[in-house]
Each structure stands twice: as C-alpha cells, then as structure tokens.
C-alpha cells in the first residue's frame, strides 16, 4: 500500500459531482460490503481502492488491486456518508448500450421517468437486476445512476444491468419501431389491472416521478396504462412507493424476465 497522491485526492473530491463523474467516466463505491461485492462480481473495473489509516485491510479480498491510504480527515471529507466505514473504491463506468442493439433483443426493460430519490433509483436498479431485466433506461430528470447514494442503495449491484440514459420519448419511438410494447405504471383513468396484463416478448415497464407520476408527453393511445389495485377498503392509501411498484410488476412478469 502507498499513500494517496494529491492528484488522486483531487479526483476523489471531484467525483462527488455529476459533471466530473461524466467527464472522468468514474464513480465511487463506498462501504466495506459494497466494495467487496463489486470486487467479487467483477462486473465493473476497479481503478483504485482507498482506505482510511485506521481501516484493517484484508489483503486477500483486495488481491491484485491498487490500494492507497488516506488520512482520516481526508477520508471523511471525500466520503458521502456521515459515519464512513473507512473504505471506498473508484470504478470505471461501464459503457451504455446502443439503442439499436437494445431494440434487437427481447425481454423486459425497466424505464424511469424522472425518478429523483436516490434510494428509489438504487432499489429499482437492484430489483431489475435481481429479476434479470434486459436493461434499465434512466430518462431525463432521473437521478444520476452513479450518484453515491444510488450506488449504495444498489447494495453492490451496480454494473449488473445494462444502462441507457436519454430522452425517453426518443428512445421509446426507436424501440417501438422494433415492436417493443410500452406499459406505463399509472393509476389514472383507463388503466388496466396489472393482474390481468400478460406481457409480450418485448415489454418496457415505465415508472414515473415520485410526486407527479408519468409525464403526459409519454401518454398516447398506443401505450397501455397499468395499475396495481389496492386491497378493498384501502383506498385512503394514495399510492405505492415507486420502487415497490416496480418490484411488484417485475415479480408479476417474472415468467418473461427469468429464463
């Protein structure tokens, strides 16, 4: 192990901001279990592991990786958590899938329309990966997939599902030309009960913003609205959490997702 250089410390400070993550194509994974899982999974490339001076390194788990030490004050500065565990890793962002390549496949895709809560996004990503979804499309206005809180919420699942980001309407139009069907999780008028919906071989499941739901621009007559019915007498509960709704729908569609 060696001490982190000034340039490495500067990079760590920068990676807490989205524009620098995009520029450097790097992101931070923080926490002992999360780092261990990312290393074990081997789904994303780990550049460097940084540990606080008091952190007890189990070298066999980090074998072959570059490991650097940080002073405790510096570690607390660059960490995103209030009580950091003393270990984080800088990883390379996986390349996004090309829309044309995605269009040629089959399965279930999850799309987020302006999901803003990092915990929700991380849980959606983790659940989509668990059920074997083909990809996750993060629409404009959604929280950054590589935000530190999102990465922590995936519980080490970052990199385990293909990602595409961009304007949903543009992406949807391209995928619809390849016979992908869009199902909008929306409880509004005309929505079908999820229990009666049978997804096809090419299905996109869309979840909307936590407060405002799905953007009206995405609603048209060719796209089906589906809803998760509450139990009788529970109408006072306004709605389900976005991540919970996606989880229920993916479980319902599991025969199309899990092969």
N, C-alpha and C positions, 0 to 999 in steps of 0.2 A: 504494500500500500504506500501511497505517497500523499502529500498534501495537495489539495486542490489549488490550481493556479488562479491568478487574478482573472484571466480571461474566462476560465470555467465558472468562477463565481459570478462574473458579469452576465454570463449566459443564463445561469440559474435565475438570476433576478429578472431577466427579460422574459423568460418562459412563463411567467405568471400573467403575461398579457397576450391576448389572442393574436395581435398583429405580428408579434415576434415569433410565436409558435408557427404561424403560417410562413413567415419569412425563412425561418431556420428548418422548418419541417421536422420539428422536435417537440416532445411534450414530456411532462413529468409524471411519474408514478410514485406515489408516496405511501409509506407504511410497510411494515415488515411482511405481512401476509400478502399484500398486493404485489410487492416486488418479487417475492418468492414465486407467486403464481405466474407472473409474466415471464420470469426466467424459465420456470418449468414448462409452460405452454410452448414457448419458442415461437409464438405467432407474431411477435414484433421484435425488431432488432434493438438490443440494449446497447447504447453507446458507453455509458459510464454509470457506475453506482457510487453514490456519495453517502458517507456515514458520519455521524457526529463523533466527537472524540471519545465519548463515554459508551458508545454503542459496541456491544460484544459481537464481533463478526464471526459467523460460522462459515469459514472459508470454503468448506466442501460444497456449500449451497451456491456459492458465487464463483466457483472454479472457472477459470478461463475468461473472467470479466475484469475490466479495469475498475479498480476500487480506489476512491480517494477520500481523504478525511477533511472534515470541515470543523472549524471552531464552533463551539456550542452556540455562541451568539450569532454567528453567520447562518448556522443551520436553522435556528428559529426565525431568522429574517426571511430566508428563502422558502421555508415550509409554508404550506397553506393551512395547516391545522393549528389549533391553539395549543395543543399538547403533543408536539411531534414525537414519533417513536424513535427518531434518530437515523432513519434510512430512507433514501429516495433514489430513483433511477431516471436518467434521461434516455428516452427512447425515440427511435425514428418513426415518423408517421407512415403507416402503410399507404401504398398508392390507392387512390379511389378507382372504383370500377368504371369502365366506359359505359355510357348509357346504351350504346349499340350492343355491347356484349351482354349487358343485363337483359335487354329486350329479347335476346335469343334463347333465354333459359326458361325454366318452369319453376313452380313452387309458390311460396307465399313471401311477399315483400312487405315490410312494415315501413310506413312513411309518417313522419312527424310534421305537423303544420304549426310552426311557432310554439313548440314546447319550450318553455322558458326555465322551468325549475330543474337544476342540475340533478337532484335526486331522482326526479321522474325520468329524465333522459337516460341516466345511468341504469335505472331499473328496466326501462324499456329495452335498451340495448342488451342487457344481460338476459332478459327473458326471451328476446328474439333469438339470441344465440342458443339458449337452452333448448328451444323448440326447433332449432335448425332452419330458421328463416333464411331465404335466399340472400337478402340484403336488408340494410336499413337506409332509407332515404331521409336525410335531415333537410327539411325545407327552410327557405329563407325565414329568418326570425327565430329559428330554434337556437337554443344554447349550443355553444361550441362543444362538439363531441369530445374534444381533448382538454376541456376545462378541468382543472384539478379535481373539483368536486364531482364532476361527471365520472372521471376516471376512477375515483374512489368508490363511487356508487355501483360501478360495474363489478366490483369485488374480484378484480383480476381478469375479467372477461374482455377487456379492451383488446382489439385485434382479432377477436374470434368470429367476427361477422363482417362481411363486405360493406363498405360505406360509400354512399354517393351524396353529395351536397349540391344544392342549387334551387332554382325556382321550380316549385312543384308542378305548376301548370305546364311549363315547357317540357319537363321530364315526363309527366303523365301523357301528354299528347304523343310523344315519341313511343312510349310503351304501349299505348292504346292502339297504335298502328300495327303493333305486333301481337294484338289480341289479348293484352292484359286487361282484366276486369278490375275496376276500382270500387271498393266497398268503403264507405265513409261512416265511421262510428259517430252517429248523430242521432239524438233523441227527438228530433223535430218531426213535424207533420210528414206523413208518408213513409216513415222509416219502418223497415221490416224487423220482426223479432229475430234476433241472432239465432235462436234455437231452430228456426225454420230455414235458415240460409245454408245452402250447400256450395262451398267454394269450388271454382273450377281449377284447372291445372295451372292457370296463370292468374293469381289473385294479389292485389295490392290492398292492404289494410291500412286505412288512414285514421290517425288520431289527431284531434285538434288542440288548440291552445287551452290551458287550464281554466281560464276565465271566460273566453269568448267562443270557444268551440272551433269548428272548421270554418275557414274563410269562405264567404259567399262566392268568391270568384271560382272556387273549386266545385261548386254545386252546378250540375247540369242534368238533363233528363237521362243521359246515358250512364250516369253513375248512381249506383244503388246506395241508399242510406240504410244503415242497420243500427239497431239499438239493443241494449241489454235490459230486459224487463226487470223491475224490482219485484219483490215478493208482495202479495196482496196486503194492503194496509200500510205499506211503507212509502207511500207517495210523498211524505214530508221530507224524505231524504232527497236533496236536489239532484245530485249526480254522483257518479263513481269517480274516484281518482283516475287520472289519465293512464297511469302505468298499470293500475289494477284492471282497467277496462281492456287494455291491450293483452294482458295476461289471460283474462277470461276468453277473449276471442281466439287467441293462439291455441289455447287448450281445446276450444271447440273445433278448430280447424286442424288439430294435430294429425289427423289421418292424411292430410295433404302436405303437412310440413315434415313430419317424421317419417322417413322411408326405411 
